[in-house]
Amino acid sequence: MFEALLHEFTQTASLPVVLLIIVCSVLVLGKAADQAIDFAVKLARATGLSNVVIGATIVSLGTTFPEAVVSVLAAVRGDAGLALGNAVGSIICDTGLIMGLTCLLGRVPVDKFIVRRKGVVQLMSVLLLVLLAMPWQSPQQFFDWQGVVTQGEGFLLLLLLAAYLIWSLYTHSREKNGPTTAVAHRTVVTLGLIAMLLLVVLASEMLIIFSVEFASRLEIPEAIIAATIVAFGTSLPELVTALSAVRRNACDLALGNVLGADILNVLFVAGAAASVSPAGLVAEPYFFTRLFPVMLIVVLVLQYGLHSAAHRRTHLARWNGALLLGTYVVFIVLQLLRA
């Protein structure tokens, strides 16, 4: 009933109103996801989990939750381009915009643990997504550069997600647990968490409906809208987390969160979206000519910076952040000009 009313409203709303609702949905989505993370961390600390475990599991899962909700709902509705575009665009936004700003605004220390574990898994994840999207079973389609992440491959990504989470918990299990923190009104915190998660779902649904309408009116591919406007909106929790880490002089936490979010955008977001779509997630030609190349560029730039910093036992260089941010800005400007 609610969805039908939204669709009816989109038919009569003017283009500026549609754009205004998209912006409002993005803001509500980011704020609700940020609050949900705060509630989740409070509950986790009540059990005595260490900061490392919380950051590697709850915070990373929490910051990628909006992307997962948007992509899964889009896939269920048959908007495969929006679902896959959101996952790829979020990786570009997380790595280019958020990591670039973090490098420019603060000092990001790097150790071999980050490079050998999170960094390697991040690189392998994005490469796997590109390989899965390639049209290997239909060689004639290489001329069209159109591929698909099948439903079976979606289940494979979810299996890899489970393995990744188990591995993360195992590798961090040797970390000393933090002290148990008393949480006043635990029931209130739990209800607040549930309410924020429901708000995330509602804001995501509105964002999808009005983004699709906006794209159709301007004849812009849904994947481009997903990789820019929608991806920025769903990446707001990572942005808020990174800026907060910079203020607290804890930029290494921002780096870990971005690496974890990129991994989960492939295994969790793309995997969940593909697994609920019988037709899979179709990668149109512009994925191979625009989105995948930019995603690989920002990830490889970050990887080079990580390995250089780890070798020198220092922090990520400012030029690395400037290059990441510059790549993201150029990407957005080109998408807007082409639109």
Rosetta blueprint (number, residue, H / E / L):
1 M L
2 F H
3 E H
4 A H
5 L H
6 L H
7 H H
8 E H
9 F H
10 T H
11 Q H
12 T H
13 A L
14 S L
15 L H
16 P H
17 V H
18 V H
19 L H
20 L H
21 I H
22 I H
23 V H
24 C H
25 S H
26 V H
27 L H
28 V H
29 L H
30 G H
31 K H
32 A H
33 A H
34 D H
35 Q H
36 A H
37 I H
38 D H
39 F H
40 A H
41 V H
42 K H
43 L H
44 A H
45 R H
46 A L
47 T L
48 G L
49 L L
50 S L
51 N H
52 V H
53 V H
54 I H
55 G H
56 A H
57 T H
58 I H
59 V H
60 S H
61 L H
62 G H
63 T H
64 T H
65 F H
66 P H
67 E H
68 A H
69 V H
70 V H
71 S H
72 V H
73 L H
74 A H
75 A H
76 V H
77 R L
78 G L
79 D L
80 A H
81 G H
82 L H
83 A H
84 L H
85 G H
86 N H
87 A H
88 V H
89 G H
90 S H
91 I H
92 I H
93 C H
94 D H
95 T H
96 G H
97 L H
98 I H
99 M H
100 G H
101 L H
102 T H
103 C H
104 L H
105 L H
106 G L
107 R L
108 V L
109 P E
110 V L
111 D L
112 K H
113 F H
114 I H
115 V H
116 R H
117 R H
118 K H
119 G H
120 V H
121 V H
122 Q H
123 L H
124 M H
125 S H
126 V H
127 L H
128 L H
129 L H
130 V H
131 L H
132 L H
133 A H
134 M L
135 P L
136 W L
137 Q L
138 S L
139 P H
140 Q H
141 Q H
142 F H
143 F H
144 D L
145 W L
146 Q L
147 G E
148 V E
149 V E
150 T L
151 Q H
152 G H
153 E H
154 G H
155 F H
156 L H
157 L H
158 L H
159 L H
160 L H
161 L H
162 A H
163 A H
164 Y H
165 L H
166 I H
167 W H
168 S H
169 L H
170 Y H
171 T H
172 H H
173 S L
174 R L
175 E L
176 K L
177 N L
178 G L
179 P L
180 T L
181 T L
182 A L
183 V L
184 A L
185 H L
186 R H
187 T H
188 V H
189 V H
190 T H
191 L H
192 G H
193 L H
194 I H
195 A H
196 M H
197 L H
198 L H
199 L H
200 V H
201 V H
202 L H
203 A H
204 S H
205 E H
206 M H
207 L H
208 I H
209 I H
210 F H
211 S H
212 V H
213 E H
214 F H
215 A H
216 S H
217 R H
218 L H
219 E L
220 I L
221 P L
222 E H
223 A H
224 I H
225 I H
226 A H
227 A H
228 T H
229 I H
230 V H
231 A H
232 F H
233 G H
234 T H
235 S L
236 L H
237 P H
238 E H
239 L H
240 V H
241 T H
242 A H
243 L H
244 S H
245 A H
246 V H
247 R H
248 R L
249 N L
250 A L
251 C H
252 D H
253 L H
254 A H
255 L H
256 G H
257 N H
258 V H
259 L H
260 G H
261 A H
262 D H
263 I H
264 L H
265 N H
266 V H
267 L H
268 F H
269 V H
270 A H
271 G H
272 A H
273 A H
274 A H
275 S H
276 V L
277 S L
278 P L
279 A L
280 G L
281 L E
282 V E
283 A E
284 E L
285 P H
286 Y H
287 F H
288 F H
289 T H
290 R H
291 L H
292 F H
293 P H
294 V H
295 M H
296 L H
297 I H
298 V H
299 V H
300 L H
301 V H
302 L H
303 Q H
304 Y H
305 G H
306 L H
307 H H
308 S H
309 A H
310 A H
311 H H
312 R H
313 R L
314 T L
315 H E
316 L L
317 A L
318 R H
319 W H
320 N H
321 G H
322 A H
323 L H
324 L H
325 L H
326 G H
327 T H
328 Y H
329 V H
330 V H
331 F H
332 I H
333 V H
334 L H
335 Q H
336 L H
337 L H
338 R H
339 A L
